């Protein structure tokens, strides 16, 4: 296991000055959806793009350096909310916050 104060991941946030930041995960059992909401809130990320379209944020895991991140799904096939622990995210892992504008 890990100590609460040791669960730190590296996070890259697309399109911001936060190229790579270390983020402390306070609860790895919190849902992916809630983790994204927390990140958006803490970093005060926009909820709409310059064209007024809403932005959806996705969390991806970078498995190999230089590869595209693997998207962490909000729910499994049975509709159960997923959390970081469901993806075996460990301290030191590299996650990527991806912003996707939703065209109106």
PENORQUI-V699739 format. One record per residue. D_CENTER is the distance of its C-alpha to the mean C-alpha in whole Angstrom. Layout:
d_center=D_CENTER
d_center=D_CENTER
//
This chain:
d_center=21
d_center=20
d_center=21
d_center=19
d_center=19
d_center=18
d_center=14
d_center=13
d_center=10
d_center=10
d_center=8
d_center=9
d_center=9
d_center=11
d_center=14
d_center=14
d_center=16
d_center=13
d_center=14
d_center=13
d_center=12
d_center=12
d_center=10
d_center=12
d_center=11
d_center=14
d_center=13
d_center=12
d_center=13
d_center=12
d_center=10
d_center=7
d_center=8
d_center=9
d_center=6
d_center=5
d_center=9
d_center=9
d_center=7
d_center=9
d_center=12
d_center=12
d_center=12
d_center=14
d_center=13
d_center=15
d_center=15
d_center=18
d_center=18
d_center=22
d_center=24
d_center=23
d_center=20
d_center=17
d_center=14
d_center=11
d_center=8
d_center=6
d_center=3
d_center=6
d_center=8
d_center=11
d_center=14
d_center=17
d_center=17
d_center=18
d_center=17
d_center=14
d_center=11
d_center=11
d_center=9
d_center=8
d_center=10
d_center=11
d_center=14
d_center=16
d_center=20
d_center=21
d_center=19
d_center=18
d_center=14
d_center=12
d_center=11
d_center=9
d_center=13
d_center=14
d_center=12
d_center=14
d_center=11
d_center=13
d_center=14
d_center=14
d_center=11
d_center=10
d_center=6
d_center=6
d_center=5
d_center=8
d_center=10
d_center=13
d_center=16
d_center=18
d_center=21
d_center=24
//
